Amino acid sequence: MTVTGVVKSGSQSMPDRDFKRLAEFIYSECGIKLPLAKKTMLEARLQKRLRVLGMDSYSSYCDYLFTPKGMELELISLIDTVTTNTTEFFREPKHFDILVNKVLPDFLTGHGVAQPLRLWSAGCSSGEEPYTLAMVLSEFARKTPGFRFGILATDISTQVLERAMRGIYPEDRVSTVSMEFKKRYMLRGKNRSQGLIRFNQETRDLLKFKRLNFMEEFTFDKPKHIIFCRNVVIYFDRVTQENLLTRFCKCLEPGGHLFMGHSESITGMNLPLTQIAPTVYRRS
Ligand SMILES: C[S@@+](CC[C@H](N)C(=O)[O-])C[C@H]1O[C@@H](n2cnc3c(N)ncnc32)[C@H](O)[C@@H]1O
């Protein structure tokens, strides 16, 4: 019944045909590629959904999912289940040095302070990346009179977005943030909120959160100056990656910058991007 602590539904593993149906559907819906080797991972992650729905087999789950009611009620939960949302404050910290020392000065040279900088954190998970950006850009603004900015942060998963919008984190999550930043941008929880921090209102107001699925159409009124899309496309196949990056380039102003995750690469893709630092690109 239990193997390595995971209760298998009805003692069965997922039939390959159900895995195939789910994997094809997840790929078409979110672009996430699930080879057969990921079956155990999917089984483990779907256990909770099976329990919540009172189902005893993956086949019942599949049958339900592919009904109109299942599509309406279960799709969001399935997406929450299959996305990997690992993130942290100041993840890949060199990127923030490059932002402050190279990209923002370039932006000021080209634009001055007449218009606010528009930044998009694409695939923002539970908010650690966009809040890091809000703190870093606020520091830059303190030293640069007239500099203004706005951050759009999007994700496909409603579950992580709800956490991001609250802006509340356990204190141990912010251990990579300097004491100075904590004092300036966060409030410490008291009594029942002891052990938690919340970003102050001023910082929360710099961020706009929105659900956005990269597999659907997206456009913006004005092109972005900077896109952070880190540790997201790694879950997509190469064709999907290149398509998405082409669309990102269309949303980027010429001279704008794209930051990607350290294990992601655009090598061999036909994109109007020039590398200026490891995994940092400038739109031509
Ligand atoms: C590993 S997290 C990366 C978070 C952050 N960018 C970082 O580097 O720490 C990847 C995020 O991409 C989101 N994602 C996956 N597929 C997506 C899609 N089709 N559209 C939009 N977001 C997606 C996931 O929900 C997840 O929160």
The ligand as a Gaussian input file, in Angstrom:
#p B3LYP/6-31G(d) Opt

LIG

0 1
 C       10.513000      27.723000     -10.919000
 S        9.375000      29.055000     -10.923000
 C       10.455000      30.438000     -11.223000
 C       10.158000      31.611000     -10.324000
 C       11.125000      32.798000     -10.484000
 N       11.100000      33.324000     -11.816000
 C       12.525000      32.415000     -10.076000
 O       13.413000      32.291000     -10.929000
 O       12.759000      32.215000      -8.875000
 C        8.561000      28.835000     -12.514000
 C        7.190000      29.509000     -12.592000
 O        6.747000      29.478000     -13.961000
 C        5.337000      29.327000     -13.951000
 N        4.853000      28.789000     -15.245000
 C        4.973000      27.524000     -15.719000
 N        4.345000      27.398000     -16.902000
 C        3.813000      28.612000     -17.191000
 C        3.019000      29.110000     -18.277000
 N        2.645000      28.329000     -19.307000
 N        2.645000      30.413000     -18.245000
 C        3.019000      31.208000     -17.211000
 N        3.748000      30.800000     -16.142000
 C        4.140000      29.504000     -16.132000
 C        5.094000      28.364000     -12.778000
 O        3.781000      28.428000     -12.299000
 C        6.140000      28.789000     -11.771000
 O        5.623000      29.624000     -10.771000

